[in-house]
């Protein structure tokens, strides 16, 4: 049976053990089967957020600037004529050049609860990476640390925030059963409006402003977007380059990100920190559009657009997905002040809670700033690795 016909078939993890074959996804119909497979895994899961299929398919499009310096090879695991798992092998030459290490990645992992399926997929990906002279495999990333990455291992009692991953609890057991070990944990922090936040935020703001003369926090200007993008690139390159797992974004990738996020950005939730006219930091929060995406079931047609516009008015949360301060301006409280200002402005717009994610487990300065404004860790994501 052709792979393109397999998406309609399904078998449970309790089926008799038979042979598993790994097939590379090549045609458009096969890609559709690859992309639609999660609908089988998460059927009935109240916390899963279906991705927009058109947006997700773009990861594999030649028009994706990531593929100008990287490869993504998607595979499916097939047993008794049915797709039972999927995974992609990923090689990012920019990561290899920047870190001077031959690390390949796996991503887009989904599987029934069967260790044989997960092992067959990972073994195939390892074989591909080994043949390309990679020495280590790491993941999951979809398809890099600049995108959705990590496996959820704690915090399964709520939906993920916008642009964060989600998976069944048994995935950790599968990956560990394949011999993968922890590479790094990533934290998501929760901040709720408990009635005491405004006063606490004001005290923190006053302290930081007194300690840093000339500090100004201002919103992004959409009318001067080209100039603002230049300022963002400056902060991005100066604030994140020392972070574990950092991969520089190309100009093409940054421009694409700006194009995709521009319709979603609330200018008052995109902030620059400046001292004496010099850009010191940047922070970006977005409304939690997953509240809307849960109701679209992967499609954005005319009806989907109407649903989007309706439910977008009911969103109650924001996610802080970017916050960085250049090296020369750290340890002055600017990170904390940016969090304070984002949530102060979010409250004015009626948002009830926020997530700050993701934060490296050993980024103690950032975690301390989050805790200073009342945030607490409530979800943990893990990147796994193994030698080849």
Secondary structure, DSSP 8 states (H G I E B T S, - for coil): --GGGGGG----TTS-----EEEE--SHHHHHHHHHTHHHHTTT-TT-----HHHHHGGGSTT-GGGGSEEEEEEEEEETTEEEEEEEEEEEHHHHHHHTS-EEEEEEEEE-S-HHHHHHHHHHHHHHHHHTT--EEEE-EESSTTSEESEEEE--SS---TT-----THHHHHHHHTT-EEEEEEEEEEEE--S-HHHHHHHHHHHHHHHSTTEEEEE--GGGHHHHHHHHHHHHHHHSTTSTT-----HHHHHHHHHHHHTT--GGGEEEEEETTEEEEEEEEEE-THHHHTTTTT--SHHHHHHHHHHHTT--EEEEEEEEE-GGG-SSSHHHHHHHHHHHHHHHTT--EEEEEEEETT-HHHHHHHHHTT-EEEEEEEEEEEE-
